[in-house]
Amino acid sequence: MTIQKPLAQFRGEFPTASLNARRIAAALEAPGCHRRTVLEAGIVNMEKLGALVTGAEPDRQSPFAIARGNQFEAQITDHGMATVLALARKHLGLDIPEAREKDLSAASVRLEFPGVKQINEVRARLTRQYVEQMLTKPTCAINLLRHAMTKLDFGGEIAYLEQDVLAFTVKGRIYVVEIKSYPMIDGRADPTKASASVRQTAVYVLSLQELAVSIGASPRLVDTNVMIVLPENLSFRATATVVDTEMQVRRLRRQLAEVPHAATILAGLPSETALPPLPDMQNKEESAQARDTACEALAQITPRFSEGCVPCPLFRFCRQEAENQQTVSRLGTAVAGACGSITTIRAALDFATGRRLPANAGESAAAELLSRAAAAEAMVIGKR
């Protein structure tokens, strides 16, 4: 990813973490947050930043879970991807008479093109070539493309997205296949993990649809039905489920169109606004100074706190900030929406009781709603 100068200056020497489909999907669960947009577009390591400003240990995935996931993926993609091919035929109904696969992982591309730099850009170009062949020469094109790399614009920055597998049928449609290591027990997967997987694969579908359009093809050639491959029960035997992501893709497209450019947000801030280098957390004085600097930098960027922020690594920080500032967002999205441009609890109470008069049409509408709510509350209390 190429970071524009304002983003590089803001991030400074703080650690980075690549922007991927999971991060994009999570960021769009809390749309309209300028703070999250800047941090994601600037590829800031959100987990380490959250740990710095809250003092809490970052959540880490178990190394056993990582090893299990790698082992499961290797098992079902080895031997000519026979397992994936069988699942695609069974669950997606694909007519694939023979497997013609290609691996575009970073390791494979480096072996094929030694000395190449900007490896993700090369992988994206190769993906485009193979997808174009799928759509123009279907009878001889690759039909199982591993580790394909697509691109998506987020906040003015280009994110490189790696899919596990793209399955293609001679009938002219492309399907996303995602491999996960959490189990499907008795035909059901963990709802929280499954929901996150669907949002992540929807990002892949959207990026592929945009790639198809750039080639001059219809986005409908990228099927919104995705196949998620999972271990069955507690074994390593693979099973799969098919989910239609059309609704999620449409929602993501709308949200991405509304994401402001991160560089534009930073342009309105003081030029010295920047994150500190990550300190030695064992050095209390150094870590306290870095925490203060990070908090000051974050305070310059407007957040949008809501229920969708719970999975964000900065959730505790932003919640405490909303509590300290007594903003209506601390009371929930429904209350914040009803209050409109009225942002603080004190101001909302003043409008509700008539102690403050509205200055514009927006405040008038919110004030009328708040006064009705206050009157209803008084009526209920009076009847007790």
ROBA-69412 format. One line per 8 residues: number of its first residue (from 1); their letters; for each residue x, y, z of C-alpha. Coordinates in Angstrom, 2 decimals. Layout:
// ROBA-69412
NUM) A) X:Y:Z ~ ...
This chain:
// ROBA-69412
1) MTIQKPLA) 0.00:0.00:0.00 ~ 1.26:3.49:-0.81 ~ 0.77:5.83:2.13 ~ 0.23:9.48:1.32 ~ 2.45:11.98:3.13 ~ -0.15:13.18:5.71 ~ -0.86:9.60:6.75 ~ 2.84:8.72:7.01
9) QFRGEFPT) 3.47:11.82:9.12 ~ 0.55:11.04:11.40 ~ 1.56:7.41:11.90 ~ 5.21:8.30:12.40 ~ 7.23:5.38:13.74 ~ 4.26:3.58:15.27 ~ 4.01:-0.10:14.21 ~ 1.95:-0.97:11.14
17) ASLNARRI) -0.46:-3.78:10.29 ~ -1.66:-4.39:6.74 ~ -5.19:-3.35:5.89 ~ -7.09:-6.52:4.94 ~ -10.66:-7.64:4.34 ~ -11.28:-8.38:8.00 ~ -10.21:-4.88:9.04 ~ -12.25:-3.21:6.29
25) AAALEAPG) -15.36:-5.18:7.26 ~ -14.88:-4.30:10.94 ~ -14.32:-0.60:10.19 ~ -17.50:-0.44:8.12 ~ -19.49:-1.87:11.03 ~ -19.05:1.57:12.62 ~ -19.46:3.86:9.59 ~ -18.75:7.57:9.77
33) CHRRTVLE) -15.91:7.34:12.30 ~ -13.16:9.66:11.08 ~ -10.81:8.35:13.74 ~ -11.12:4.75:12.56 ~ -10.83:5.81:8.90 ~ -7.50:7.57:9.48 ~ -6.06:4.73:11.53 ~ -7.12:2.02:9.08
41) AGIVNMEK) -6.04:3.94:5.97 ~ -2.73:4.70:7.68 ~ -2.27:0.94:8.36 ~ -1.71:1.65:12.06 ~ -1.47:-1.44:14.24 ~ -4.80:-0.97:16.04 ~ -4.23:-3.70:18.63 ~ -0.96:-2.17:19.82
49) LGALVTGA) -2.45:1.33:19.80 ~ -5.45:0.17:21.81 ~ -3.15:-1.50:24.33 ~ -1.06:1.67:24.61 ~ -3.92:4.11:25.27 ~ -5.94:1.80:27.56 ~ -3.17:-0.06:29.36 ~ -4.88:-3.37:28.55
57) EPDRQSPF) -3.10:-6.33:27.00 ~ -3.95:-6.76:23.30 ~ -6.00:-9.80:22.35 ~ -3.80:-12.44:20.80 ~ -4.93:-15.46:18.85 ~ -3.74:-18.72:20.36 ~ -0.67:-20.11:18.57 ~ -2.41:-23.49:18.69
65) AIARGNQF) -5.40:-22.00:16.84 ~ -3.06:-20.49:14.22 ~ -1.25:-23.80:13.78 ~ -4.56:-25.66:13.51 ~ -5.81:-23.23:10.88 ~ -2.63:-23.56:8.80 ~ -2.74:-27.34:9.09 ~ -6.41:-27.50:8.04
73) EAQITDHG) -5.88:-25.24:5.02 ~ -2.81:-27.20:3.91 ~ -4.70:-30.47:4.22 ~ -7.62:-29.47:2.02 ~ -5.58:-27.59:-0.61 ~ -2.92:-30.26:-1.09 ~ -3.18:-33.10:-3.64 ~ -4.34:-30.88:-6.48
81) MATVLALA) -7.03:-29.26:-4.33 ~ -9.16:-32.38:-4.69 ~ -11.07:-31.63:-1.48 ~ -11.92:-28.06:-2.48 ~ -12.91:-29.25:-5.94 ~ -15.23:-31.92:-4.52 ~ -16.85:-29.42:-2.15 ~ -17.33:-26.88:-4.96
89) RKHLGLDI) -19.01:-29.50:-7.11 ~ -21.26:-30.61:-4.27 ~ -22.20:-27.32:-2.60 ~ -21.93:-24.83:-5.47 ~ -23.03:-27.24:-8.17 ~ -20.04:-26.30:-10.33 ~ -19.38:-28.23:-13.50 ~ -15.58:-28.45:-13.38
97) PEAREKDL) -14.47:-31.48:-15.39 ~ -10.79:-31.03:-14.47 ~ -8.79:-28.87:-12.09 ~ -6.46:-26.27:-13.57 ~ -5.04:-24.49:-10.57 ~ -2.59:-21.65:-10.01 ~ -1.02:-20.48:-6.76 ~ -0.46:-16.71:-6.48
105) SAASVRLE) 0.81:-16.72:-2.91 ~ 3.74:-14.43:-2.15 ~ 6.10:-17.40:-1.85 ~ 5.05:-18.87:-5.21 ~ 5.25:-15.55:-7.05 ~ 8.72:-14.85:-5.64 ~ 9.88:-18.24:-6.91 ~ 8.43:-17.53:-10.35
113) FPGVKQIN) 9.68:-13.93:-10.47 ~ 12.89:-13.80:-8.38 ~ 14.02:-10.37:-7.26 ~ 10.59:-8.81:-7.72 ~ 9.72:-5.88:-5.48 ~ 6.20:-4.62:-4.67 ~ 5.08:-8.24:-4.48 ~ 1.41:-7.47:-3.79
121) EVRARLTR) 1.14:-5.25:-6.86 ~ 2.59:-8.04:-9.02 ~ 0.15:-10.54:-7.52 ~ -2.73:-8.13:-8.21 ~ -1.67:-7.79:-11.86 ~ -1.44:-11.57:-12.25 ~ -4.87:-11.98:-10.67 ~ -6.29:-9.50:-13.13
129) QYVEQMLT) -4.76:-11.45:-16.04 ~ -6.18:-14.77:-14.86 ~ -9.62:-13.32:-14.11 ~ -9.67:-11.73:-17.58 ~ -8.86:-15.13:-19.10 ~ -11.69:-16.68:-17.08 ~ -14.13:-14.18:-18.51 ~ -12.85:-14.22:-22.11
137) KPTCAINL) -11.44:-17.74:-22.64 ~ -13.38:-19.92:-20.19 ~ -12.62:-23.28:-21.78 ~ -8.88:-23.06:-21.16 ~ -8.66:-20.68:-18.18 ~ -7.51:-21.50:-14.66 ~ -10.52:-22.68:-12.65 ~ -9.03:-22.82:-9.14
145) LRHAMTKL) -6.97:-19.72:-8.31 ~ -5.27:-19.85:-4.93 ~ -4.32:-16.74:-2.96 ~ -5.66:-14.34:-5.58 ~ -4.91:-10.67:-4.85 ~ -7.45:-7.93:-5.50 ~ -7.55:-4.24:-4.59 ~ -10.09:-1.98:-2.92
153) DFGGEIAY) -10.06:1.74:-2.17 ~ -10.58:2.58:1.51 ~ -10.41:6.20:2.57 ~ -8.32:7.10:-0.46 ~ -5.78:4.34:0.15 ~ -5.47:1.06:-1.75 ~ -5.87:-2.12:0.28 ~ -4.57:-5.41:-1.12
161) LEQDVLAF) -6.91:-8.31:-0.37 ~ -5.92:-11.97:-0.52 ~ -8.64:-14.59:-1.11 ~ -8.10:-18.22:-0.14 ~ -9.47:-19.64:-3.42 ~ -11.37:-18.41:-6.45 ~ -13.41:-21.12:-8.15 ~ -14.41:-20.68:-11.75
169) TVKGRIYV) -16.80:-22.67:-13.89 ~ -16.93:-22.85:-17.65 ~ -20.44:-21.43:-17.42 ~ -18.79:-18.08:-16.82 ~ -19.14:-17.32:-13.10 ~ -16.53:-16.78:-10.40 ~ -17.06:-17.84:-6.79 ~ -15.18:-16.91:-3.63
177) VEIKSYPM) -14.11:-19.85:-1.45 ~ -13.04:-18.99:2.10 ~ -11.32:-21.50:4.39 ~ -11.80:-21.18:8.16 ~ -10.61:-23.39:11.01 ~ -13.49:-22.96:13.50 ~ -15.66:-26.09:13.43 ~ -19.17:-26.74:12.18
185) IDGRADPT) -20.68:-28.86:14.94 ~ -23.82:-30.82:14.12 ~ -24.34:-28.65:11.06 ~ -24.01:-25.30:12.86 ~ -21.07:-22.93:13.26 ~ -20.45:-20.33:15.96 ~ -22.82:-17.45:15.02 ~ -20.36:-14.67:15.88
193) KASASVRQ) -17.49:-16.22:13.93 ~ -19.77:-17.14:11.02 ~ -21.14:-13.59:10.82 ~ -17.61:-12.16:10.74 ~ -16.67:-14.62:7.98 ~ -19.64:-13.55:5.87 ~ -18.71:-9.86:6.20 ~ -15.10:-10.66:5.28
201) TAVYVLSL) -16.05:-12.67:2.19 ~ -18.45:-9.90:1.14 ~ -15.42:-7.57:0.96 ~ -13.73:-10.08:-1.36 ~ -16.83:-10.33:-3.55 ~ -17.06:-6.55:-3.82 ~ -13.39:-6.20:-4.79 ~ -13.79:-8.90:-7.45
209) QELAVSIG) -16.90:-7.23:-8.85 ~ -14.97:-3.98:-9.18 ~ -12.13:-5.89:-10.89 ~ -14.63:-7.36:-13.37 ~ -15.98:-3.89:-14.14 ~ -12.45:-2.56:-14.71 ~ -11.91:-5.36:-17.24 ~ -15.11:-4.40:-19.02
217) ASPRLVDT) -17.22:-7.32:-17.79 ~ -20.44:-7.39:-15.79 ~ -20.05:-7.46:-11.99 ~ -22.81:-10.10:-11.96 ~ -20.28:-12.62:-13.25 ~ -18.88:-12.64:-9.70 ~ -21.43:-14.69:-7.78 ~ -22.52:-13.37:-4.40
225) NVMIVLPE) -22.94:-16.97:-3.19 ~ -19.72:-17.81:-1.34 ~ -18.58:-21.17:-0.05 ~ -17.07:-21.26:3.44 ~ -15.07:-24.43:4.13 ~ -14.94:-25.57:7.76 ~ -13.83:-28.63:9.77 ~ -16.71:-30.97:10.52
233) NLSFRATA) -17.30:-31.37:14.25 ~ -13.92:-31.76:15.99 ~ -12.18:-33.59:13.16 ~ -10.13:-32.30:10.23 ~ -12.69:-33.66:7.80 ~ -13.82:-30.75:5.62 ~ -17.39:-29.67:5.09 ~ -18.82:-26.46:3.65
241) TVVDTEMQ) -21.73:-24.07:3.77 ~ -22.91:-21.66:1.07 ~ -24.01:-18.15:2.04 ~ -25.49:-15.44:-0.18 ~ -23.64:-12.19:0.53 ~ -25.63:-9.98:-1.85 ~ -27.15:-7.86:0.94 ~ -23.78:-7.42:2.64
249) VRRLRRQL) -22.08:-6.51:-0.65 ~ -24.67:-3.83:-1.40 ~ -24.28:-2.41:2.09 ~ -20.49:-2.42:1.85 ~ -20.61:-0.64:-1.52 ~ -22.75:2.16:-0.05 ~ -20.56:2.48:3.03 ~ -17.30:2.54:1.07
257) AEVPHAAT) -18.68:5.30:-1.16 ~ -19.29:7.38:1.98 ~ -15.88:6.84:3.59 ~ -14.07:10.20:3.61 ~ -10.48:10.47:2.40 ~ -8.16:10.07:5.35 ~ -5.64:12.58:3.99 ~ -8.42:15.19:3.77
265) ILAGLPSE) -9.32:14.58:7.43 ~ -5.70:15.01:8.51 ~ -5.30:18.15:6.42 ~ -7.61:19.97:8.84 ~ -5.57:19.05:11.92 ~ -2.48:20.74:13.43 ~ 0.60:19.71:11.47 ~ 2.34:18.35:14.58
273) TALPPLPD) -0.44:15.82:15.27 ~ 1.27:12.42:15.24 ~ 1.43:9.10:17.05 ~ 4.53:8.35:19.12 ~ 6.88:5.42:18.56 ~ 5.78:2.35:20.50 ~ 7.55:2.58:23.87 ~ 9.10:-0.08:26.05
281) MQNKEESA) 6.02:-0.95:28.13 ~ 8.29:-2.02:31.01 ~ 9.55:1.56:31.26 ~ 6.69:3.27:33.13 ~ 7.85:6.83:32.48 ~ 8.40:6.22:28.76 ~ 5.10:4.37:28.31 ~ 3.15:7.07:30.23
289) QARDTACE) 4.60:9.81:28.03 ~ 3.83:7.84:24.88 ~ 0.30:7.16:26.11 ~ -0.31:10.87:26.67 ~ 1.02:11.72:23.20 ~ -1.16:9.06:21.57 ~ -4.25:10.21:23.46 ~ -3.62:13.81:22.39
297) ALAQITPR) -3.26:12.75:18.75 ~ -6.46:10.68:18.85 ~ -8.38:13.50:20.53 ~ -7.76:15.66:17.45 ~ -9.71:13.23:15.21 ~ -13.49:13.11:15.53 ~ -14.84:9.67:16.52 ~ -18.32:8.28:16.03
305) FSEGCVPC) -18.98:6.11:19.04 ~ -21.78:3.53:18.75 ~ -22.71:-0.07:19.52 ~ -20.82:-1.16:16.39 ~ -17.56:-0.08:18.06 ~ -17.43:-2.99:20.53 ~ -14.95:-5.13:18.51 ~ -12.66:-2.14:17.83
313) PLFRFCRQ) -9.36:-2.19:19.76 ~ -10.03:1.46:20.71 ~ -13.48:0.71:22.15 ~ -12.48:1.20:25.81 ~ -10.65:4.41:25.01 ~ -13.52:5.92:23.01 ~ -16.11:4.77:25.56 ~ -14.26:6.48:28.38
321) EAENQQTV) -13.85:9.59:26.22 ~ -17.60:9.66:25.55 ~ -18.24:9.18:29.27 ~ -15.91:12.04:30.24 ~ -17.44:14.37:27.66 ~ -20.99:13.26:28.52 ~ -21.90:12.81:24.86 ~ -25.28:11.38:23.87
329) SRLGTAVA) -23.50:8.66:21.87 ~ -22.67:7.02:25.22 ~ -26.41:6.32:25.57 ~ -26.60:4.34:22.32 ~ -27.10:4.82:18.61 ~ -30.89:5.25:18.90 ~ -30.55:8.12:21.37 ~ -27.75:9.76:19.37
337) GACGSITT) -29.86:9.51:16.21 ~ -32.86:11.08:17.91 ~ -30.74:13.96:19.20 ~ -29.31:14.75:15.77 ~ -26.89:17.68:15.99 ~ -27.33:17.88:19.78 ~ -24.22:16.06:20.94 ~ -24.08:16.38:24.74
345) IRAALDFA) -26.40:15.02:27.41 ~ -26.56:18.40:29.18 ~ -27.63:20.17:25.99 ~ -30.24:17.47:25.31 ~ -31.72:17.92:28.79 ~ -31.78:21.70:28.35 ~ -33.67:21.37:25.05 ~ -36.06:18.81:26.57
353) TGRRLPAN) -37.02:21.11:29.46 ~ -37.09:24.34:27.44 ~ -34.11:25.88:29.23 ~ -32.45:26.27:25.83 ~ -34.05:27.38:22.57 ~ -33.17:25.78:19.21 ~ -31.07:27.82:16.79 ~ -31.93:25.99:13.55
361) AGESAAAE) -34.38:23.56:11.98 ~ -32.35:20.50:13.00 ~ -32.25:21.53:16.63 ~ -35.98:22.39:16.50 ~ -36.89:18.88:15.32 ~ -34.69:17.22:17.94 ~ -35.91:19.59:20.68 ~ -39.55:18.77:19.89
369) LLSRAAAA) -38.83:15.04:20.12 ~ -36.93:15.48:23.38 ~ -39.65:17.64:24.94 ~ -42.25:15.00:24.07 ~ -40.08:12.33:25.69 ~ -39.70:14.50:28.80 ~ -43.46:15.08:28.95 ~ -44.14:11.36:28.61
377) EAMVIGKR) -41.67:10.61:31.38 ~ -43.29:13.21:33.66 ~ -46.71:11.69:32.96 ~ -45.52:8.19:33.82 ~ -43.80:9.38:37.01 ~ -46.94:11.32:38.01 ~ -49.08:8.19:37.81 ~ -46.87:6.21:40.15
